Protein backbone atom coordinates (compact mmCIF):
# COMPACT_ATOMS: atom_id res chain seq x y z
CA UNK A 1 0.00 0.00 0.00
CA UNK A 2 2.82 2.38 0.96
CA UNK A 3 4.63 1.57 -2.29
CA UNK A 4 1.50 2.35 -4.30
CA UNK A 5 1.11 5.72 -2.55
CA UNK A 6 4.73 6.62 -3.33
CA UNK A 7 4.25 5.76 -7.02
CA UNK A 8 1.10 7.87 -7.22
CA UNK A 9 2.87 10.76 -5.51
CA UNK A 10 5.77 10.56 -7.97
CA UNK A 11 3.37 10.56 -10.92
CA UNK A 12 1.62 13.64 -9.56
CA UNK A 13 4.96 15.43 -9.19
CA UNK A 14 5.84 14.63 -12.80
CA UNK A 15 2.49 15.92 -14.03
CA UNK A 16 2.84 19.15 -12.06
CA UNK A 17 6.50 19.84 -12.79
CA UNK A 18 6.79 18.98 -16.50
CA UNK A 19 4.53 21.73 -17.87
CA UNK A 20 6.34 24.35 -15.79
CA UNK A 21 9.69 23.25 -17.13
CA UNK A 22 8.41 23.27 -20.70
CA UNK A 23 7.07 26.78 -20.24
CA UNK A 24 10.38 27.94 -18.80
CA UNK A 25 12.33 26.43 -21.68
CA UNK A 26 10.01 28.08 -24.20
CA UNK A 27 10.35 31.43 -22.43
CA UNK A 28 14.15 31.35 -22.61
CA UNK A 29 14.07 30.26 -26.25
CA UNK A 30 11.78 33.19 -27.12
CA UNK A 31 13.94 35.59 -25.12
CA UNK A 32 17.07 34.53 -27.00
CA UNK A 33 15.27 34.86 -30.33
CA UNK A 34 13.95 38.31 -29.40
CA UNK A 35 17.40 39.53 -28.41
CA UNK A 36 18.93 38.12 -31.57
CA UNK A 37 16.38 40.02 -33.65
CA UNK A 38 17.15 43.21 -31.74
CA UNK A 39 20.88 42.81 -32.31
CA UNK A 40 20.35 42.15 -36.02
CA UNK A 41 17.95 45.11 -36.32
CA UNK A 42 20.17 47.61 -34.46
CA UNK A 43 23.76 46.41 -35.02
CA UNK A 44 25.36 49.79 -34.35
CA UNK A 45 23.33 50.51 -31.24
CA UNK A 46 22.93 47.25 -29.29
CA UNK A 47 26.43 46.13 -28.46
CA UNK A 48 26.05 43.65 -25.60
CA UNK A 49 23.71 42.02 -23.11
CA UNK A 50 23.97 41.11 -19.48
CA UNK A 51 22.19 39.05 -16.86
CA UNK A 52 22.10 40.51 -13.36
CA UNK A 53 22.36 38.57 -10.11
CA UNK A 54 18.58 38.68 -9.71
CA UNK A 55 18.12 37.02 -13.10
CA UNK A 56 16.97 40.10 -15.02
CA UNK A 57 18.27 40.39 -18.56
CA UNK A 58 19.27 43.66 -20.23
CA UNK A 59 20.49 44.67 -23.67
CA UNK A 60 23.36 47.13 -23.48
CA UNK A 61 23.60 50.02 -25.93
CA UNK A 62 26.69 51.71 -27.31
CA UNK A 63 26.09 54.67 -24.96
CA UNK A 64 26.18 52.27 -22.00
CA UNK A 65 22.44 52.27 -21.27
CA UNK A 66 20.87 49.04 -20.06
CA UNK A 67 17.38 48.33 -21.42
CA UNK A 68 15.40 45.70 -19.54
CA UNK A 69 14.10 42.75 -21.53
CA UNK A 70 11.26 41.72 -19.20
CA UNK A 71 10.06 43.36 -15.98
CA UNK A 72 7.86 40.25 -15.34
CA UNK A 73 4.91 42.49 -14.40
CA UNK A 74 1.42 41.38 -15.35
CA UNK A 75 -0.01 44.13 -17.60
CA UNK A 76 -3.20 44.80 -19.47
CA UNK A 77 -3.11 46.20 -23.02
CA UNK A 78 -3.08 49.85 -21.94
CA UNK A 79 -0.26 49.25 -19.43
CA UNK A 80 1.84 47.61 -22.13
CA UNK A 81 1.42 50.70 -24.29
CA UNK A 82 2.66 53.05 -21.55
CA UNK A 83 5.12 50.86 -19.67
CA UNK A 84 6.72 48.82 -22.42
CA UNK A 85 9.68 46.53 -21.94
CA UNK A 86 11.37 44.71 -24.82
CA UNK A 87 9.39 41.53 -24.21
CA UNK A 88 6.11 43.44 -24.45
CA UNK A 89 7.24 45.07 -27.69
CA UNK A 90 8.06 41.76 -29.36
CA UNK A 91 5.34 39.63 -27.79
CA UNK A 92 2.90 39.74 -30.71
CA UNK A 93 4.16 38.27 -33.98
CA UNK A 94 3.55 40.51 -36.97
CA UNK A 95 1.74 38.65 -39.79
CA UNK A 96 3.78 39.06 -42.97
CA UNK A 97 1.67 38.58 -46.10
CA UNK A 98 -1.96 39.03 -47.04
CA UNK A 99 -4.71 39.58 -44.47
CA UNK A 100 -8.47 39.69 -45.03
CA UNK A 101 -9.60 42.44 -42.68
CA UNK A 102 -9.18 44.18 -39.34
CA UNK A 103 -7.16 42.18 -36.80
CA UNK A 104 -8.66 40.79 -33.60
CA UNK A 105 -9.09 43.02 -30.55
CA UNK A 106 -5.85 44.48 -29.15
CA UNK A 107 -3.66 42.67 -31.69
CA UNK A 108 -1.27 45.48 -32.63
CA UNK A 109 2.20 44.05 -33.43
CA UNK A 110 4.63 46.97 -33.71
CA UNK A 111 2.27 49.54 -32.20
CA UNK A 112 3.72 48.83 -28.74
CA UNK A 113 7.08 50.59 -28.56
CA UNK A 114 10.02 50.66 -26.13
CA UNK A 115 10.81 54.36 -26.11
CA UNK A 116 14.19 53.95 -24.42
CA UNK A 117 15.31 52.00 -27.46
CA UNK A 118 13.84 54.46 -29.98
CA UNK A 119 15.51 57.36 -28.19
CA UNK A 120 18.84 55.55 -28.11
CA UNK A 121 18.76 54.87 -31.86
CA UNK A 122 17.01 57.91 -33.36
CA UNK A 123 17.53 60.72 -30.85
CA UNK A 124 16.79 61.38 -27.17
CA UNK A 125 14.85 64.61 -27.73
CA UNK A 126 13.53 66.84 -30.51
CA UNK A 127 16.83 68.61 -31.07
CA UNK A 128 18.77 65.34 -31.30
CA UNK A 129 16.19 63.78 -33.63
CA UNK A 130 16.19 66.81 -35.93
CA UNK A 131 19.98 66.64 -36.14
CA UNK A 132 19.66 63.05 -37.40
CA UNK A 133 17.11 63.82 -40.11
CA UNK A 134 18.05 63.71 -43.77
CA UNK A 135 16.09 64.48 -46.92
CA UNK A 136 15.02 61.12 -48.29
CA UNK A 137 14.70 61.18 -52.07
CA UNK A 138 11.39 59.54 -53.01
CA UNK A 139 11.68 60.24 -56.71
CA UNK A 140 8.93 62.83 -57.06
CA UNK A 141 10.00 64.90 -54.02
CA UNK A 142 12.09 64.77 -50.84
CA UNK A 143 10.88 64.11 -47.30
CA UNK A 144 12.55 64.36 -43.91
CA UNK A 145 13.35 60.94 -42.46
CA UNK A 146 15.79 59.72 -39.84
CA UNK A 147 19.19 58.89 -41.28
CA UNK A 148 20.17 56.54 -38.45
CA UNK A 149 20.01 52.75 -38.65
CA UNK A 150 19.31 52.84 -42.42
CA UNK A 151 15.79 54.21 -41.85
CA UNK A 152 15.90 56.84 -44.64
CA UNK A 153 17.79 54.49 -46.92
CA UNK A 154 15.12 51.81 -46.43
CA UNK A 155 12.34 54.28 -47.22
CA UNK A 156 14.11 55.35 -50.41
CA UNK A 157 14.59 51.71 -51.40
CA UNK A 158 10.89 50.89 -50.88
CA UNK A 159 9.61 53.86 -52.90
CA UNK A 160 12.19 53.32 -55.65
CA UNK A 161 10.86 49.77 -56.12
CA UNK A 162 7.24 50.94 -56.06
CA UNK A 163 7.63 53.81 -58.55
CA UNK A 164 7.61 51.65 -61.73
CA UNK A 165 4.82 49.47 -60.28
CA UNK A 166 2.73 52.58 -59.65
CA UNK A 167 3.16 53.66 -63.28
CA UNK A 168 1.63 50.37 -64.45
CA UNK A 169 -0.99 50.01 -61.69
CA UNK A 170 -3.42 52.91 -61.02
CA UNK A 171 -4.49 51.42 -57.66
CA UNK A 172 -0.89 51.46 -56.42
CA UNK A 173 -0.40 55.01 -57.70
CA UNK A 174 -3.58 56.24 -55.98
CA UNK A 175 -2.59 54.67 -52.63
CA UNK A 176 1.05 55.78 -52.83
CA UNK A 177 0.72 59.43 -53.87
CA UNK A 178 0.61 62.04 -52.54
CA UNK A 179 2.23 61.22 -49.23
CA UNK A 180 0.49 62.63 -46.16
CA UNK A 181 3.76 63.23 -44.31
CA UNK A 182 6.79 61.85 -42.49
CA UNK A 183 8.54 63.71 -39.65
CA UNK A 184 6.18 65.53 -37.28
CA UNK A 185 7.16 65.96 -33.64
CA UNK A 186 3.88 65.27 -31.81
CA UNK A 187 2.07 62.86 -29.51
CA UNK A 188 -0.20 60.08 -30.70
CA UNK A 189 -3.77 61.39 -30.77
CA UNK A 190 -5.48 60.99 -27.39
CA UNK A 191 -2.27 59.91 -25.58
CA UNK A 192 0.86 61.32 -23.99
CA UNK A 193 3.06 58.99 -26.05
CA UNK A 194 5.34 60.30 -28.78
CA UNK A 195 4.26 59.31 -32.27
CA UNK A 196 6.80 57.35 -34.32
CA UNK A 197 6.57 60.32 -36.70
CA UNK A 198 8.35 62.26 -33.93
CA UNK A 199 11.41 60.06 -34.48
CA UNK A 200 11.28 60.41 -38.27
CA UNK A 201 10.70 56.68 -38.80
CA UNK A 202 7.13 56.66 -40.15
CA UNK A 203 5.42 57.72 -43.35
CA UNK A 204 1.73 58.19 -44.03
CA UNK A 205 0.83 57.55 -47.65
CA UNK A 206 -2.21 58.87 -49.56
CA UNK A 207 -5.17 59.41 -47.24
CA UNK A 208 -8.56 57.73 -47.45
CA UNK A 209 -11.42 58.52 -45.06
CA UNK A 210 -11.53 54.82 -44.03
CA UNK A 211 -7.89 54.63 -42.96
CA UNK A 212 -8.12 55.20 -39.20
CA UNK A 213 -9.87 53.11 -36.55
CA UNK A 214 -11.41 56.17 -34.88
CA UNK A 215 -12.93 57.45 -38.12
CA UNK A 216 -14.96 54.47 -39.39
CA UNK A 217 -16.60 51.19 -38.44
CA UNK A 218 -14.77 47.87 -38.43
CA UNK A 219 -16.74 46.84 -41.52
CA UNK A 220 -15.50 49.87 -43.45
CA UNK A 221 -11.97 49.16 -42.23
CA UNK A 222 -12.30 45.54 -43.41
CA UNK A 223 -13.26 46.69 -46.90
CA UNK A 224 -10.45 49.24 -47.11
CA UNK A 225 -7.85 46.64 -46.00
CA UNK A 226 -9.14 44.12 -48.56
CA UNK A 227 -8.86 46.73 -51.32
CA UNK A 228 -5.44 48.06 -50.29
CA UNK A 229 -2.72 47.23 -52.86
CA UNK A 230 -0.77 44.17 -51.74
CA UNK A 231 2.25 45.38 -53.70
CA UNK A 232 2.75 48.38 -51.40
CA UNK A 233 2.53 46.31 -48.23
CA UNK A 234 4.89 43.61 -49.55
CA UNK A 235 7.58 46.08 -50.63
CA UNK A 236 7.49 48.08 -47.41
CA UNK A 237 7.66 44.92 -45.28
CA UNK A 238 10.61 43.69 -47.34
CA UNK A 239 12.39 46.92 -46.40
CA UNK A 240 11.76 46.63 -42.64
CA UNK A 241 8.46 48.53 -42.28
CA UNK A 242 5.35 47.38 -40.45
CA UNK A 243 1.94 48.34 -41.83
CA UNK A 244 -0.68 49.97 -39.60
CA UNK A 245 -3.34 48.03 -41.51
CA UNK A 246 -2.27 44.97 -39.51
CA UNK A 247 -3.36 46.46 -36.19
CA UNK A 248 -6.75 46.12 -34.54
CA UNK A 249 -6.42 49.88 -33.96
CA UNK A 250 -5.86 50.17 -37.70
CA UNK A 251 -3.97 53.02 -39.33
CA UNK A 252 -4.03 51.93 -42.95
CA UNK A 253 -2.04 54.76 -44.55
CA UNK A 254 0.76 54.33 -41.94
CA UNK A 255 4.08 52.53 -42.50
CA UNK A 256 6.70 52.48 -39.72
CA UNK A 257 10.34 51.41 -39.87
CA UNK A 258 10.61 48.61 -37.31
CA UNK A 259 13.20 46.07 -38.50
CA UNK A 260 13.13 44.07 -35.24
CA UNK A 261 9.41 43.32 -35.69
CA UNK A 262 9.88 42.19 -39.31
CA UNK A 263 12.97 40.09 -38.47
CA UNK A 264 11.16 38.23 -35.70
CA UNK A 265 8.26 37.47 -37.99
CA UNK A 266 10.57 36.40 -40.82
CA UNK A 267 12.77 34.05 -38.82
CA UNK A 268 10.72 33.02 -35.81
CA UNK A 269 7.11 33.61 -36.84
CA UNK A 270 6.47 29.91 -37.27
CA UNK A 271 7.12 27.61 -34.33
CA UNK A 272 8.86 24.42 -35.45
CA UNK A 273 9.35 21.66 -32.88
CA UNK A 274 11.84 19.94 -35.20
CA UNK A 275 14.42 22.70 -34.82
CA UNK A 276 17.51 21.43 -33.05
CA UNK A 277 18.69 24.83 -31.80
CA UNK A 278 16.86 27.98 -30.70
CA UNK A 279 18.43 29.87 -33.61
CA UNK A 280 17.80 27.21 -36.30
CA UNK A 281 15.56 29.45 -38.41
CA UNK A 282 17.95 32.42 -38.34
CA UNK A 283 20.76 33.02 -40.89
CA UNK A 284 23.37 31.61 -38.50
CA UNK A 285 25.92 31.05 -41.28
CA UNK A 286 26.33 34.81 -41.51
CA UNK A 287 29.47 35.76 -39.58
CA UNK A 288 27.89 38.72 -37.80
CA UNK A 289 24.76 36.79 -36.82
CA UNK A 290 26.84 33.86 -35.64
CA UNK A 291 28.74 36.21 -33.36
CA UNK A 292 25.45 37.45 -31.86
CA UNK A 293 24.32 33.87 -31.29
CA UNK A 294 27.55 32.98 -29.51
CA UNK A 295 27.30 36.08 -27.30
CA UNK A 296 23.67 35.32 -26.38
CA UNK A 297 24.47 31.71 -25.51
CA UNK A 298 27.49 32.79 -23.47
CA UNK A 299 25.67 35.50 -21.49
CA UNK A 300 22.42 33.58 -20.97
CA UNK A 301 23.73 30.21 -19.87
URLINBEL-V770405 format. One record per helix or strand. SS is the DSSP state (2 for helix, 1 for strand). FROM is the first residue (numbers start at 1). LEN is the number of residues. If there is no record, write none. Layout:
SS	FROM	LEN
SS	FROM	LEN
This chain:
2	2	40
1	46	6
1	57	5
1	66	3
2	77	6
2	86	5
2	115	8
2	126	7
1	133	5
1	142	5
2	148	21
2	170	7
1	181	1
1	187	1
1	194	1
2	196	4
1	202	3
1	212	1
2	218	10
2	230	9
1	241	3
2	244	3
1	251	1
1	254	4
2	259	10
2	287	13
